[in-house]
């Protein structure tokens, strides 16, 4: 190529980075790429870049030198120390006004720290959540940028064409200052944890509880994906159920060890929700159940020593499948409600000034939790921008009213069969707790005052009070 003034640079040619570089190039942008391991860069250029408008820098200095000024550089490197190391190397070669965009799953507090540090060098910084996996990066992810507004405006014309589109709208929006983008991505991942747990529980009820074979299960999830549960996660569940193991010929799912790994974003969501005093029980239990799955040897011992109910399912299977579909819809909706409630509180606490309708809009395509339901969630926030909780939307609340009995029935079936359904239980408990005009917290406060003189408030007077309970 003769023109070596690249529109944007990208550091990190792992799965996400290389696919996003190809995506941007296919949208007509001149992309510069760099990877710490030179061999990976050479392989990418020879095997994948093809005739696209992609230029490689084999040293950091060469990479910086082929970028238009002021420079804009995307980082697709693992979250943590690696981000700080790459930033440190870049800053030595950058100038005031240049822009760095962290596209990893960085903790939001790290993003705040990095922006503050880089601002002293005159370098702009965006923290941008990217969701969609390998396919999303290649064909259009959901992008969640936060930081200085002028920094976003500089790269808007590159990000919008490269993002997923739904009904002609790009799945990217400026979310707010500082770490707002990475915070929204963190909560996105927390919601993802919750929904995945709920789908796993529905599978367990049908597989162990009702004894359905894999082929039957595949057809059930395919039907569900054509109805109210239309979503990426239900779609891939059906595909997973149809996959055969090339080695044994068995369904591949039956050959996968029941030990769920995690990278920490679900735990971060739960931890910050605790700090902000926002209940997100379905996300919490999803994290806990991944931890439980790691106790494989202890679970085997407990399975041999501890008894559960010996009941078998005696209901009408077709009716239960219909109930489970509606119960799963309700539980998924309540998981979104929990995540959105956390975003609302975080927006106020951290002064992000999030537009909740925009969050729902950019999650409709490209990302892992994309679902037809998000159109309804977007509509709810459009009608009521200051909506305190999704369940208070008249339309959303009506759908929950129609589905709650099915959720209760499914929880009861899980209990009767001895099959753990903590995700469904937590969603139902959230619904019942949130609609309870009075909770038994009065007894909790009385006990705290009894043993620790922590004082309590009264229903008939202002102030705090203490009782000498023993006298």
N, C-alpha and C positions, 0 to 999 in steps of 0.2 A: 504494500500500500504506500502511496505517496503522501497522503494526508495523515499525519501522526498527531493530530489534535483531537484526542478522544473526548467524547461528551461526558463520560463517567468512568470511574475506576472501580474495580472489584478485587478485594483481597480475600483469598480463601477459596480454593477450587475443590472443596468437598462436594458431596451430593447436592446440597442446597445451592452453594455458590456457583458451581459450574452450570447448573440448570437455569439459574436466574440470569447468568451472563448470556446464555443462548437465547433466553426469552427476550431480553432487552435488545439484543442484536437483531432478532427476527422482527422486532417492532421498528427497526430502522435507525437504531442508535449505534454510534461508534463507541465500542466498549474496550477499555484497557483492563487486563487481568494480571494478577501476580499471586504467586504462592511461595511460601517460604522454601518448600522443597522444589527446586528447579525442575527436577525430572517430572513431577506432576504437571507443571505448566507445559512442558514440552509434549507430554502425552496428550494433554487436552488440546493443544493447538494442532497436533498431527492427526488425532483420531476423532475429534468431536467438533472443533471450531469450523472446519470446512472452509467455504468461501465467504463466510459471514464477516461482517465488519468488526472483527475482534483483533486487537493488537496485544501482544504479550510484552511484559517487562520482566526480564530475567534477573534483574537486580532491583532493589527498592528505588534506587536513584533513577534507573531507566524508566521504571513504572511511573514515578512522579513526573518525569520529564515529558511524557507523552500525553499528559492531561491538559485540557484547556483550563485557563485561569479565569476566575477563581475555581479551584479544584473541588470536586465532589467525589468522595470515596466510600463505597459500601464495604463493610466488614462482615464476612461470613465465616467467623472463626468460633470455636467453642467458647461458651460463656465461662467467665472466671478470669484467672490470671492471664490466659492467652490474649484476651482482649486488651488488658492493660499493657502487655508486652508489645503487641502490634501498634497500639496507639503511641507508645513511647518511641518506637522506631520511626513511625510516620511523622510525628511532630518535629523531629529533628530536620526533616526535609520540606516541611510545609511552610506556608506564609500566612500572615494575618488575612482573614476572610475566607480561607479554605474551609471545607466542610467534611466532617467524618460522620458516617451513619452506621451505628451498630445494629446489625440485623439478627443478632443471636438472642437466645433466651436469657438475657442478663437480668439479674435481680434489680428491681427498680431503684433501690438505694445506691447500688453501684452506678447506675445511670446518672443519678443526681450528682454523685461525687465526680464522675468523669466530666460532666458538663461544666461544673464549677471550676475544675482544674484547667480544662481546655480554654475556657473563656479568658483566663489570665494570659494565655498565649495568643489570644485573638482568633482562635480557631473555633468555628461553630460545631455543634454536636447535636445529632438527633438519635434518639433511641427508638428503633422501629421494630415492633413485633411483626413476624412473618409467619403465616400459617397456611398450610396446604400440603406439606410434605414435598417429596420429590416431584410428583406430578404437578402440584400447585406452582412450585417454583418455575417449572418449565413452561407451563401453559397459562399461568395467571393465579397468583396467590391472593390472600387477603392481607393487606398491609396496614399496620397500625402505628403511624409515626407520631412522636411527641418531641417537643423541644422548642427552639425559637421559631416563630412563625415565618420569619424571613428565610430561614434555612429550608423549611418545607417548600415555600414558594419557588425557591431556586430549582428544585428537582421535581416539582409537581408534573411538569410536562413529560418527564421520563417515567415517573411512578404510575401515573394514571393509565397510560397505554399498556403498561406491563402487568397491571393488576387484573384480577378476574373481573368480569362484568356480569351484572344481572339486570335485565330489562334496560340495557343501554347505560347503566350507571356503574362507574368503576368502584371496586371494593377497596377503596383507599380514601381516607379523609384525615385532615389535620385534627388531632384529638385534643391537644392542649399543650401547656408548657412543661418543661423539665421531663420527668419520667413517666408522663401520662401514657405514652404509647406502650412502654414495657409493662406498665401496671395493667392496662387493658388486656395485653397478651397473657399476662400471668393469670388473670381471672378467666379469660377464655380457656386456658389450659385446666384450671380448676373445674370449670363447668364440664369440660371434656372428660376429666376423671369421673365425675359423677354420672354422666350419661353412659360411659363405657361400663361402669359398675352395674347400672340398672339393666343394660342390655345383657350383661353376663348373667345376672340373676334370672332374667326371663328365660334365657337359654337353659339354665340349670333346672328351673321348674319344668320346662318341657322335656328335657332330656332325662333327668333322673326322676322327676316327679311323675310325669305322664308316660315315660318310657318310649318317646318317639325316636325313630331312627334319624340319622343325619339328613337323608334325602327329604323326609317329611318336613324337617325343620327348615331346610333351605326354601321349600315352597312357601312356608308360613311367613318367613321374613321377606321374601319377594312380594307376597301379597301385602304385607304391612307397609313396605316401601312405596306401594302404589296408593296408599291411603293417608291417614292422618299422621303417620310416622315417617312420611317421606323425608329422608335425610341421608347424608353421606355415610354416617356410621351404621345405619340399618342396611343401606345398600351394600357396604363392604362385608357386613356380617353374613348376608346371603351368599356372597361370593366366596367367603372363607368356608362356609358350610359345604360348598360344592367342590372344594379342592381335594384332589386325591394325592396321597403320598406316593411319590415315584419309587420309593424304596420298598415299601410294604404292600402297596395297593390299597391300604386302608384310608378312610377319611383322614386327611392330614391333621385336622383338629384333634382327633383322638390320640395322635402321636406327640402332641406338644405338652411339655411339662407344665403343670398348673402352678407355676411360680412367676408372679407378675413383677417386673422390674419398674423402676421409676427414676426420673432425672431430677425431681425435686420441686417442680413448679406447682404441683398440687399441694405439697406441704407448705410452700411459700404462701399460697392462697389461704390455707387454713390458719397459718400462723398470723398473717396480717389481719385476717378477719377477727381472730381472738384479740389482737391488739386494739382494733377499732370497735370491738364489742358488737359485731354483726354476726348473727347466727347463720351458718352455712352447713347444716348437719349432713346433707347428702354428699357434699364435697369432703367433709371431714371423714365420713365413714368409708368413702371410696379410698382415701389414703390409708386408713386403718386396715381395710381388707387387703390392700396390696401388701401391707406389712404382715398380716395374718398368713397370706399365701407363702411367705418365706419360712414359716414354721412347719415345714413338710414332715420332718421326722417326728416332731411332737404330735402333729395331727394324726399320724399313723398310730402312735401309741394310744392317743385319746380315742381314736376310732375303735380300737380293740377293747378298751376298758370302759368307755362311757356309752350308755344306751340312750337312744332317742325314741320317738314314737314309732310303732311298727305299722302305722296306718298306710294304706295304699289309696290312691286317688279313686274315688267312687262317683265323681260327678260326670257330667256329660262333656266329653272332651271338646267338642265343637264350640259349646257355650263358653268353656273356660278360655279357649284361644281368643275369643272375642273380648272377654273380660280382661284378659292379660294385655291385649292391644290397647284398650282404653286406659287401663291402669298404668301402663308404661308411658303413654302419652301424658297423663296427669303428672307422673313422677318426673318426667323430663321437663315439663313446663315449670314445675316447682323448683327444679334445679336451676333453670334459667332465672327464675325469680330470685333465688338466693344470690346468684352471681351478680345480677343487676342491682340488687339491694346493696351489696358490698361496693360496687362501682359508685353508686350514688353517695354512700358515706365517704368513700375515699376521695371523691371529687370535692366534697365540702371540706374535708380535713386537710387534704394536700393542695387545695386550691387549683385543681385541674380544670374546673369549669367544663366538665364533659357534656357533650350533647348525646344523650342516651339514644335518641333516634338514629344518629349517625353511627353509633357503635353497632346497633342492630342491623343497620343498612350494610355496613362493610363485612359483617359476618354472614350475609346471605349467600355469598359465593366464595369459592377458593379455599376457605378454611375448613378445618376438621369438623367443627360443630355446625356447619351449614345445614339448614333444614328449612322446609317450607314454613314451619312454625314461626321463623324469624320475621316473616312478612307481617304476621299478626302482632308480634312484639314491637316491630317498628311502628305499626299503625297506632298501637296503644300509647307509645311515647310521643307520636306526632299529635295525637288528640290531647294528651296531658303531659307536657314537657316536664312538669314537676311531680310526676307520679311517684309516690313514695315506695310502692311495691307493686309488682306486676299483678298480683292477686286482686288489687283494688281497682284494676281496669274493669269496667262493666262487662266487656266482651270476654276478657280472659277469665274473670271470676265466674261467668256463666258456664264456660267450658269446664272449669274445675268442678262446679256444682254438679254438672252432668256426669262427670267421670269419677267423683269421689267414692261412690259406692263400689265401683269396680276395683278401685285401689284398696279399699277395706277388705273386699272379698279375697283378693290375691294375697294380701298379707296373712289373712286367716288360713288360706290354703297352705302357704309356706310353713306357718307354725304347725299346722296339723300334720304335715308330712315330715317335719324336722329338717327342712331345707332352708338354709340361711338366706333371708331376704332383707338384710339391714338397710340397703339402699331404699327399697320400697317403704320399709318401716320409717326411716328417717324423713322421707318426703311426706308421708302421712302425718307424722308427728309435727312437722313444720307447719303443715296446713292447719292441724287442729290447735296447735299452740298459738299461731298467729291470729286465729279467729276467736280465741278465748278472751272474753272480756275480763275475766279474773283468773289468775294462775296461783298455784300454791306457794308462791314466793314469800307470802306472809309468814308461813311456818319456817322457811329458811331463815328469814330475818330474826324471828323469835329465837331460834336455836343459836344463831350467831351472837345475839345479845345475851343469851343465857350463859354460854361458855366463854365469851370473849368481851362482853360489854361493848359490842360494836354499834349499839343503838339502832333504832328503827324509826320509820315515819308512821304517822297515824292517818287514818281516813278522815278524821274529824277535826284536825288541828295542824297548823304549820309547825315546822321545826323537826328536831329529832329527839327521841326519848329513850330512856333506859329504865328497865324494871329490875328490882332486886328479887329475882325469881325464887330464890331459896327461902325468902322470908314470907 
